[in-house]
């Protein structure tokens, strides 16, 4: 073989294997994940969905917003009702009253606007705001509460009593807060849960019998 016909083969690069694709047999194998790595064990915000858990709302309080509680009111006519309620003062419990009994219980029941509310902890509750009675006499406390309820439809508010002035006043956050998270319940379902054991639908109801001195 003449000198001009010799073939020189370039030695293989020592790092050639590092250029293989990960599926290539000669490619280096990645280190297995550490099962004790905190990043793989830490709960995420959606952990409930990942393990097939959902929140069940079995209680809906009927109450006034707390003075230290940021809350929102769900806007829209489908999420409120003007109706008549009865308040058992000793137990501080609110009852719904069937329409057929309104005339029978006149003087014992009050017209009210019932609103769906939620706080920062995503706890839902119903707020009953009293409306003017048949005499139309104004009430500053009730009127100020209704105005705050209207404001809470579009922004987070906090409501507190101003005893010196004789009305409710409200506060707004100095920074923007995220929109509220509303539970996947219809208004009918919310009412049913809230008033499950507090619906006066008969003259034989224990509350009516008590009012009449029958029990």
C-alpha positions in Angstrom: 0.0 0.0 0.0 1.4 3.3 -0.9 1.7 6.2 1.5 -1.0 8.1 -0.4 -3.5 5.2 -0.1 -3.3 4.9 3.7 -6.6 5.6 5.6 -6.4 7.3 9.0 -9.3 6.8 11.4 -9.9 9.6 14.0 -10.1 8.2 17.5 -13.6 8.3 19.1 -14.1 11.3 21.3 -14.2 10.2 25.0 -17.3 12.3 25.7 -19.1 11.0 22.6 -21.6 9.0 24.8 -22.8 12.2 26.4 -24.3 13.3 23.1 -26.6 10.3 22.8 -30.3 10.7 23.3 -31.7 9.5 26.6 -33.2 6.5 24.8 -29.9 5.3 23.4 -28.5 2.2 25.1 -25.2 3.9 25.7 -26.7 7.1 27.2 -26.0 7.6 30.9 -28.9 6.7 33.2 -30.4 9.5 35.3 -30.3 9.3 39.1 -33.5 7.9 40.6 -35.6 10.5 42.5 -35.1 10.7 46.2 -38.3 9.5 47.9 -37.5 11.7 50.9 -37.1 14.9 48.8 -39.4 17.5 50.6 -40.5 18.9 47.2 -42.1 15.5 46.3 -43.8 15.2 49.7 -45.2 18.7 50.2 -49.0 19.3 50.0 -50.1 21.5 47.2 -53.1 23.9 47.2 -55.2 21.4 45.3 -54.3 18.4 47.4 -58.0 17.6 48.1 -58.7 17.1 44.4 -55.7 14.8 44.1 -56.9 12.3 46.7 -60.6 12.4 45.7 -61.8 14.6 48.6 -64.5 17.3 48.3 -65.8 19.7 50.9 -69.4 18.9 52.1 -71.3 21.9 53.4 -73.8 20.5 56.0 -74.3 23.7 58.0 -75.0 27.2 56.9 -75.3 29.7 59.8 -77.9 32.5 59.7 -76.2 35.4 61.3 -74.8 38.9 61.0 -71.3 39.4 59.8 -68.7 39.6 62.6 -67.1 42.9 63.3 -63.6 41.5 62.5 -64.8 39.5 59.5 -64.1 40.4 55.9 -67.0 39.3 53.8 -68.7 39.5 50.4 -72.3 39.3 49.3 -73.2 37.3 46.3 -74.8 39.7 43.7 -77.9 39.0 41.6 -81.5 38.5 42.3 -81.1 34.8 42.1 -79.1 34.8 45.3 -81.4 36.7 47.7 -85.0 36.7 48.8 -87.3 39.1 50.5 -89.5 37.1 52.9 -90.9 36.9 56.4 -88.9 35.5 59.3 -89.5 34.7 63.0 -86.7 35.3 65.5 -86.6 33.2 68.7 -84.8 35.8 70.8 -83.8 33.5 73.7 -81.9 31.2 71.5 -81.0 33.8 68.9 -82.4 31.6 66.1 -84.0 32.7 62.9 -86.9 30.8 61.3 -88.4 30.9 57.9 -92.2 31.1 57.8 -94.4 29.6 55.2 -96.4 32.2 53.2 -99.7 30.6 54.2 -99.0 31.6 57.9 -98.0 35.2 57.4 -101.4 36.6 58.3 -101.8 34.2 61.2 -98.5 35.3 62.7 -98.8 39.0 62.0 -97.1 41.0 64.7 -94.7 38.1 65.5 -92.8 37.9 62.2 -90.7 40.5 60.4 -90.0 41.2 56.7 -86.3 40.7 55.9 -83.9 40.5 53.0 -81.8 37.2 53.1 -78.4 37.5 51.5 -75.8 34.9 50.6 -72.4 35.8 52.1 -68.9 34.3 52.2 -65.8 35.3 54.3 -62.1 35.0 53.5 -62.0 31.5 54.9 -64.7 30.5 52.2 -67.2 29.9 55.0 -70.7 30.6 53.7 -73.5 32.1 55.8 -76.8 33.8 55.3 -77.3 37.4 56.5 -80.9 38.5 57.2 -81.3 42.2 57.0 -84.5 43.5 58.4 -86.7 45.5 56.1 -89.2 48.3 57.2 -92.4 47.0 58.7 -96.0 47.7 57.5 -95.8 51.1 59.2 -92.8 52.1 57.0 -91.0 53.6 60.0 -87.2 53.9 59.2 -84.6 52.3 61.2 -81.0 53.7 60.9 -79.4 50.4 61.9 -81.2 48.4 59.3 -80.7 51.1 56.6 -77.0 51.3 57.2 -76.8 47.5 57.2 -78.5 47.3 53.8 -76.2 49.9 52.3 -73.2 47.9 53.5 -74.7 44.8 52.0 -74.9 46.6 48.7 -71.3 47.7 48.9 -70.2 44.1 49.7 -71.5 42.9 46.3 -68.5 44.3 44.5 -65.8 44.5 47.2 -64.6 43.0 50.4 -65.9 44.9 53.5 -65.9 44.6 57.2 -68.9 45.9 59.3 -68.9 47.2 62.8 -71.4 48.9 65.1 -70.8 52.6 65.8 -72.7 52.9 69.1 -72.1 56.6 69.5 -73.5 57.4 66.1 -76.3 54.8 66.2 -75.5 52.9 63.0 -73.3 50.4 61.3 -70.1 51.5 59.5 -68.0 49.6 57.1 -64.3 49.4 56.3 -62.5 48.4 53.1 -59.1 46.8 52.7 -56.1 49.0 51.7 -54.9 46.3 49.2 -56.7 44.4 46.5 -58.0 41.0 47.7 -58.7 38.0 45.4 -62.2 37.4 44.3 -64.3 35.2 46.6 -64.7 31.4 46.1 -68.4 30.5 46.1 -69.5 26.9 46.9 -71.1 24.8 44.2 -74.6 25.1 45.7 -77.8 26.6 44.4 -79.7 29.2 46.4 -82.4 26.6 47.1 -79.8 24.1 48.4 -78.3 26.8 50.7 -81.8 27.7 52.1 -82.6 24.0 52.7 -79.3 23.5 54.6 -79.6 26.7 56.6 -83.3 26.3 57.6 -83.4 22.5 57.6 -84.7 22.4 61.2 -86.0 26.0 61.3 -89.0 26.2 59.0 -92.4 27.1 60.4 -94.9 25.5 58.0 -97.8 24.6 60.2 -99.9 26.0 63.1 -98.9 22.8 64.9 -95.2 23.8 64.8 -93.8 23.9 68.4 -92.9 27.6 68.0 -96.5 28.5 67.1 -97.9 26.4 69.9 -95.5 28.1 72.3 -96.6 31.5 71.1 -100.2 30.6 71.6 -99.6 29.1 75.1 -100.5 25.6 73.9 -97.3 24.0 75.1 
